[in-house]
């Protein structure tokens, strides 16, 4: 994987001042916590707990900026806004399905990037 759709390795490296150990630690924690946080969001979606969907999406949104995943940041914002504005749950589910597919790609990218670190 030479190029990434969502993550920006150069931004990650810059945010971590080029410190390889810090980058490895950050990405390792990110892989664990992002998965857990997304599972919590997914559970809220499957329960159709609209207030919790808004809260969980809001919680995850800023973390996308740290890895340069701007498009995912926007998608989390869309889910959050839809939930907070009382949008019909069927629309929220559709937004989430799109987000979920892209989130999985981002996680694979992040995992690949992690595996390239020394």
Secondary structure, 3 states (H helix, E strand, C coil): CCCCCCCCHHHHHHHCCCCHHHHHHHHHHHHHHHHHHHHHHHHHHHHCCHHHHHHHHHHHHCHHHHCCCHHHHHHHHHHHHHHHCCCCHHHHHHHHHHHHHHHHHHHHHHHHHHHHCC
